Amino acid sequence: MFQSIYLVLLGVARSIAYYFDGVLLSSRSYKSIVSQRDSAVQLLAKAKEDFIPGLTGIVFSKDRALQLYSLLSSYHSSVKNPADLVIIYNASSKEHLQSYNELERYCCEISTFKVSFVLEGEGFKETLNNQLKKIITNNIFFLVDDIIFIKDLDLNFAKKINSKEYILSLRHSPALNYSYNVRRYHNPPQFIRPFEGVDILEFSWFESPNEWSDPLSVDGHILPTAEVGVIAEIADYKAPNSFEAILKTFSNLCVDRKGLCYLESKILNIPINRVQTESKNYSGDVSVEYLLKRWSGGEQINLDQFSNYCPHSTHEEHPVTFKTRLRFPATPDGNL
């Protein structure tokens, strides 16, 4: 009797899955498929490993030149031994495009690292893949344009790290005990100090919830270029949010990789607005058009309040004030 009921329910479940263009799989079958997929990514990535040791950053931006300026100026002033950056941007109007062109001219002043501006033309996926194919460093990290650097950082460690053994997060620290995205408090994982002479902590991904179980983030995590390149090429996505969502489905690749973070968070995401339409993330409501007017008036966001700040979440809303925009400030070495 129970077997008959089970078969009937199984048939109903399969019919529902089929109706929604899906397939009902057993847990064992699903794990097997995921394992095969991940193995294929690793094999393809191994075949593409003709990289040199180093680090490259890719920044995603849309209609937020003023916020991108905050990211670039804080990166310029806070980061020692910086990595070159590629800015993939989208402008919805002539005025926004002009703001990016002006920002690009600011970046011509920088001599310590290279900033390349790439307008999203043929579609986000095609643009991203074209840029990934040009990267020659074995490590890569992503940023979004509402991130700022809040602490001094030497990227030499990140340039040398084996990202197939460790995933270093620039946004994590022992102080992170709240998730803005899910509106919940959580306990950080346990930490050890794995390296002598470096203020780096090691933890286990997935030991704690929320951001502590998110190794493949586009918010400042040091990742292997080869694996990211393979996933970006074979996956289906249309914009940064769906790209990150796809990356997260490959988190099984990180099960045996340890997490690393600094004693203090080096970056902070300040979600004062939302420009993407793929997901309804929490954010503030500061209009990008209002910020564009501030940019056109020669202003920048005042970041002075973050000089000694310790965040408790990877994302935090903060009041926005402005000051006159100047050239990029000096670097930790005193250079422009």
C-alpha positions in Angstrom: 0.0 0.0 0.0 2.7 2.5 1.0 4.7 1.6 -2.1 1.7 2.3 -4.2 1.2 5.7 -2.6 4.9 6.4 -3.1 4.7 5.6 -6.8 1.6 7.8 -7.2 3.2 10.7 -5.4 6.4 10.2 -7.4 4.4 10.3 -10.7 2.7 13.5 -9.6 6.0 15.1 -8.7 7.5 14.2 -12.0 4.5 15.5 -13.9 4.7 18.8 -12.0 8.4 19.1 -12.8 7.8 18.2 -16.4 5.1 20.9 -16.6 7.6 23.5 -15.5 10.1 22.2 -17.9 12.1 20.5 -15.2 13.3 17.0 -14.3 13.0 15.2 -11.0 16.3 13.8 -9.8 17.3 11.7 -6.8 19.8 13.3 -4.4 22.4 10.7 -5.6 21.9 11.6 -9.3 22.0 15.3 -8.6 25.3 15.0 -6.7 26.8 12.9 -9.4 25.8 15.4 -12.1 27.3 18.3 -10.1 30.5 16.3 -9.4 30.9 15.6 -13.1 30.2 19.2 -14.1 32.8 20.5 -11.5 35.4 18.0 -12.7 34.8 19.1 -16.3 35.4 22.8 -15.3 38.6 21.8 -13.5 39.9 19.8 -16.5 39.1 22.6 -18.9 40.7 25.2 -16.5 43.8 23.0 -16.3 44.1 23.0 -20.1 44.0 26.8 -20.1 46.6 27.4 -17.5 49.1 29.5 -19.4 49.1 32.4 -17.0 51.8 34.2 -15.1 51.8 34.8 -11.4 49.9 38.0 -10.5 46.5 39.6 -10.1 44.0 41.6 -12.2 40.8 43.2 -11.2 37.6 43.6 -13.1 35.0 46.3 -12.0 31.4 46.3 -13.1 29.6 49.7 -13.4 26.4 51.1 -14.7 25.3 54.8 -14.6 27.4 55.4 -11.5 30.5 57.4 -12.5 30.5 59.3 -9.2 30.3 56.1 -7.2 33.0 54.5 -9.4 35.2 57.6 -8.7 34.9 56.8 -5.0 36.0 53.2 -5.6 38.9 54.2 -7.8 40.1 57.1 -5.7 40.0 55.0 -2.5 41.8 52.1 -4.3 44.4 54.6 -5.5 45.0 56.1 -2.1 44.8 52.9 0.0 46.4 50.1 -2.0 50.1 49.4 -2.1 51.4 47.3 -5.0 48.0 47.6 -6.8 46.7 45.4 -9.6 45.6 46.7 -13.0 41.9 47.2 -13.3 39.5 46.7 -16.2 36.2 48.7 -15.9 33.3 47.2 -17.8 30.6 49.9 -17.8 27.2 50.5 -19.2 25.8 54.0 -19.8 22.1 54.5 -20.4 22.3 58.1 -21.7 24.6 60.5 -23.3 25.1 62.4 -20.0 26.1 59.2 -18.2 28.5 58.3 -21.0 30.1 61.8 -20.7 30.6 61.3 -17.0 32.5 58.0 -17.7 34.6 59.7 -20.3 35.5 62.4 -17.8 36.4 59.8 -15.2 38.6 58.0 -17.7 40.5 61.2 -18.2 41.1 61.4 -14.4 42.6 58.0 -14.5 45.2 59.0 -17.1 46.9 60.8 -14.2 47.6 57.5 -12.4 51.1 56.0 -12.9 51.1 53.2 -10.4 48.6 50.9 -12.2 46.7 50.8 -15.4 42.9 51.4 -15.6 41.1 50.3 -18.8 37.6 51.4 -19.6 35.5 49.0 -21.7 32.0 50.1 -22.8 29.6 47.1 -22.8 28.7 46.9 -26.4 27.8 43.5 -27.8 26.3 42.3 -24.6 27.6 41.8 -21.1 28.6 38.1 -21.5 30.5 38.8 -24.7 32.2 41.8 -23.3 33.2 40.0 -20.1 34.5 37.0 -22.0 36.5 39.1 -24.4 38.2 40.8 -21.4 38.8 37.6 -19.6 40.6 36.1 -22.6 43.1 39.1 -22.4 44.0 38.5 -18.8 47.4 36.9 -18.4 47.6 36.7 -14.5 46.7 33.5 -12.7 44.6 35.3 -10.1 41.6 37.6 -10.6 39.1 39.6 -8.5 35.9 41.4 -9.2 34.5 44.6 -7.7 31.2 46.5 -8.2 31.1 50.3 -8.4 29.5 50.9 -5.0 32.4 49.4 -3.1 35.1 51.6 -1.5 38.4 50.7 0.1 38.5 51.7 3.8 41.8 50.4 5.0 45.4 50.3 3.7 46.1 47.1 1.8 49.2 45.6 0.2 48.1 43.4 -2.7 51.5 41.6 -3.0 50.1 38.8 -0.8 47.0 38.4 -3.1 49.2 38.4 -6.2 51.2 35.4 -4.9 48.5 33.3 -3.2 47.5 29.9 -4.6 43.8 30.6 -5.2 43.2 26.8 -5.8 44.0 26.2 -2.1 42.8 29.5 -0.6 40.2 32.1 -1.4 41.2 35.4 0.1 38.3 37.8 0.8 39.0 41.6 1.0 35.6 42.2 2.6 35.6 39.7 5.4 36.9 40.1 9.0 36.1 38.7 12.4 33.9 41.7 13.0 31.3 40.7 10.4 28.4 39.4 12.4 25.4 40.7 10.4 24.1 40.1 6.8 22.5 43.2 5.2 21.2 41.1 2.4 19.2 38.7 4.5 18.7 41.0 7.5 20.1 38.5 10.0 22.9 38.3 12.6 25.3 35.4 12.6 28.4 34.2 14.4 31.6 34.3 12.4 33.5 31.0 12.0 36.6 30.0 14.0 40.0 31.5 13.0 43.6 30.5 13.0 46.8 32.3 11.9 48.3 30.2 9.1 51.2 32.5 8.1 54.0 34.1 10.1 54.5 37.8 9.7 51.2 38.4 7.9 48.0 39.7 9.5 46.0 37.0 7.8 43.4 34.8 9.3 42.2 31.4 8.0 38.7 30.0 8.3 36.5 27.3 6.8 34.0 28.3 4.2 30.5 27.1 4.9 31.2 26.8 8.7 29.0 29.9 9.3 26.0 31.1 7.2 25.3 34.0 4.8 28.5 35.7 3.5 30.7 33.2 5.3 29.3 30.6 3.0 29.9 32.7 -0.2 33.4 32.0 -1.5 32.6 32.9 -5.2 31.6 36.5 -4.7 32.3 39.3 -7.1 32.9 41.6 -4.2 36.6 41.4 -3.7 37.5 37.7 -3.5 40.7 36.5 -5.1 39.8 33.7 -7.5 41.6 31.5 -10.1 41.4 33.1 -13.5 41.3 29.8 -15.4 38.3 28.5 -13.5 36.4 31.8 -13.7 37.2 32.0 -17.4 35.8 28.5 -18.1 32.6 29.2 -16.1 32.1 32.6 -17.8 32.4 31.0 -21.2 30.1 28.0 -20.7 27.4 29.5 -18.5 24.3 31.5 -19.4 23.9 35.0 -17.9 23.1 38.5 -19.0 24.5 41.0 -16.5 26.7 41.1 -13.3 24.0 39.8 -11.0 23.2 36.7 -13.0 26.9 36.1 -13.6 27.5 36.1 -9.8 24.5 33.8 -9.4 26.0 31.4 -11.9 29.4 31.5 -10.1 27.7 30.6 -6.8 26.3 27.4 -8.3 29.9 26.2 -8.6 30.6 26.7 -4.9 31.3 22.9 -4.6 34.7 23.7 -6.2 35.6 25.5 -3.0 34.7 22.8 -0.5 38.4 21.9 0.1 39.7 25.4 -0.1 40.3 27.4 3.0 39.1 31.0 3.4 41.4 33.8 4.2 40.7 37.3 5.5 42.4 40.2 7.2 42.0 41.4 10.8 40.0 44.3 9.4 37.7 44.5 6.4 39.6 46.2 3.5 36.5 47.1 1.5 32.9 48.0 2.2 29.9 47.9 -0.2 27.7 51.0 0.3 24.3 50.2 -1.4 22.8 53.6 -1.6 20.9 52.8 -4.8 20.2 50.0 -7.3 20.7 50.2 -11.0 20.3 46.6 -12.1 16.9 44.9 -12.7 17.8 41.2 -12.4 17.1 41.0 -8.7 15.5 43.2 -6.0 18.4 43.5 -3.7 18.0 45.8 -0.6 19.4 49.3 -1.2 18.9 52.9 -0.5 17.0 55.3 -2.8 19.6 57.9 -3.7 18.9 58.6 -7.4 21.6 58.1 -9.9 20.4 61.2 -11.7 20.8 63.2 -8.5 24.4 61.8 -8.2 25.0 62.6 -11.9 24.1 66.3 -11.2 26.5 66.3 -8.3 29.2 64.9 -10.6 28.5 67.5 -13.2 28.8 70.1 -10.5 32.4 69.0 -9.8 31.7 67.1 -6.6 32.6 63.7 -5.1 31.2 61.6 -2.2 32.9 62.5 1.0 34.5 59.4 2.3 36.2 60.9 5.4 33.7 59.2 7.8 35.3 55.8 6.9 38.9 56.6 7.8 38.8 54.6 11.0 35.6 52.7 10.4 35.1 49.0 11.2 32.0 47.5 9.4 29.9 44.7 10.9 28.4 43.7 7.5 29.8 43.4 4.0 27.0 45.9 2.9 26.0 48.9 4.9 24.0 52.0 4.0 25.5 55.3 5.2 24.4 58.9 4.8 25.9 60.5 1.7 27.7 63.9 1.9 29.7 65.6 -0.8 32.8 67.8 -1.2 34.7 69.4 -4.1 36.2 66.8 -6.5 40.0 67.0 -6.8 42.5 64.9 -8.6 43.2 61.5 -7.2 44.9 61.6 -3.8 48.4 60.3 -3.1 49.0 56.5 -2.8 50.4 54.9 0.4 53.8 55.4 -1.2 53.1 59.1 -1.7 52.8 58.7 -5.5 50.2 59.7 -8.0 
